[in-house]
Amino acid sequence: MSEKLFTVGKIVNTHGIRGELKIVPQTDFPEERFTKGSKLVFFDPEKQTTMPVLVEAGRLHKKMYIVKFQGFGDINEVEKYKGWLLKVEEKYLSDLYEDEFYYHEIIGCKVETESGEKLGTITEILSPGANDVWVVERPVGKPLLLPYIDEVVLEVDIEQKKVVVELMEGLLDL
């Protein structure tokens, strides 16, 4: 498995005694990732080891997904995976519409204003509600929180890893 892997969830606990796991989704496509037949990878963040798995069944339950993986029939077989991440291989990423991006494409982009003022680098994406918020680490001072809305984010160039923004009044003051 030499392809890049992208995180789609975190295994936080077991569910019941039949080998189901509780997953906190970290993807915009949980209904696609945690459905029957989806090919994912268990990833141990401590040892950096991987294990391919196949989703047998999945359902939404209280903002988490309850997922059963093929080959695991009881709680004792899945207990050890608590704390592991679920990842997807790059070849299984879905095509996006124009002006849609994967988190891994945005993180690491340099941010500048229309006039060319360099603001910093996007290090994190938050999803607090109506729209995502891009966290921009600045060379000096507190991080800048950019709402991902048309009035602020004017241009995203994934190839150049560059984002052009128009700062609304008060954004730099926070």
N, C-alpha and C positions, 0 to 999 in steps of 0.2 A: 504494500500500500504506500506508494511514493507520492501520491497526490496531496495537495494542500487540504487541510481539514478546517472546517468552520464550526464554531460552537453554536448549537441550536437549543441547548437546555442543560439543566443541572439536575442530577439525581439527588433528591433531598431526603427521601425515606422510602420504606416499603409500604405496601397497602394490602391489607388482608394477609391470607396465608398461602395464596395460590401463585406467588411469584410476580405479582404486579409491583410496579415502582411508581412513586410520585415524582413528577418532573416539573420543575419551574421552567417554563419556556423562555428562551432568549432568542427568538426569531420572529419575524413578521409573518411567517407561514406555518404556524403550529399545526393547523388542520392538515397540511400537506406532509409535514415531517413526522407526525405521530399517528398516521393512519396505517392500516394494514398494508403490508408489502413494502413499506419504506425501509430503505437500507441506511442504517446509521452505524456509528462507531462509538463504543464505550472508550473513554479516555481517562486514565488515572493521572491526575495532575501531579502527584508526588513522584511516581516512578516513570512518568512519561510513556507508559505502555498503552497499547490500543488492542481492541478486540471488536471485529465486525459483528453486528447483530441485525436481526430482521424483526420489524414490528409485526406482532401477531394481532394485536388489537390496541386501540387507544381511545380515550374519551376525556372530555373536559370535565373537571370537577373542582369547583371553588377556585377559579383562576389558575389551577394547575392541571396537568394532564396525568391521568392514570394509564400507564402503558404496560402491556404484557409483551414480552419478547419471546420469540420462538426458541424452544430448547430449555426454558426455565419454567419449572412446574410448581416450585414451592418457595416459601419465604427464605429457607436456609440457603438456597442457591443464589439469591439476589442480595442478601443482606450485606455482603462485602462490597457492593458497588455504591453504597451511600457515599455521597461526596464527590463521586466521579462526574465527569462532564459527558454530554452526548454531543457528538460532532457528525457532520455530514461531509462527504467527499466533494471536491469541487465539481466533478462531472455530474453530480446530482442537483446542482443549483439550478433553479428555474430561470428562464429568461425574463427580464423585467421590461416594463414599458419605458418609453422615453421619459427622462426626468425622474426615474426611480433608481435607487442605488442600494447596494448591500452595505451594511455597517463597515465591513472590512475595506470597502472602497473609499469610504469617507474618512475613517480614522487615519491620521497621518498626513492629511491634506494641509497645505499652507493656506492661511486665510489672509486676504488683503482687502483694502477698501477700493472703491472705484478709482480713487486718485493714486493708488499704488502704495499706500501706507501698509506696511507689514504688521499684522496683528498677532500672529502666532500660529500654532499647529493644533488641529483637532485631535484630542486625546480620548474622548469618550462621547457617547451618545446617550442621552437620558430620554425616557418616554413617560413624562409625568401626566399627560392628559391629551388635550386636543391636538398638539403637535409635538414633534421631537425637539429637543434642545441639544445643540452641539456645544460641547465644552472645549474652549480654545485656551490652551496653556500659552501665556504670554511671557516674553523674556523678563519682564519686570511687573510686579503687582499680582493682583488676584486673577484667577481665570475669568475669561469672558464667556458668558452664557448667551449663545445665539439661538433665538427661536428659528426653527426651520419653517419659514413662511416666505411667500413670494416677495413681500415688501423688504425683507432683509437679505435673503440669499438670492443674488442676482444671476450668478453663473457658477456652475460646477463643472470642472474639467478633470475627469478621472484620469485621463492619460497623463496630464501634466501635474496631477495631484495638487490642484489649485482651486480655491473657492474665492469668488469675489462677492463682497457684501456691501450693503449700504447700512450704516449704523443708524438706528433710530435714536432720537434724542433720549439721553439718559442711560443707554446701554453700557457705555464705558464707565459710568459713575457708580454702578452697583458693586 
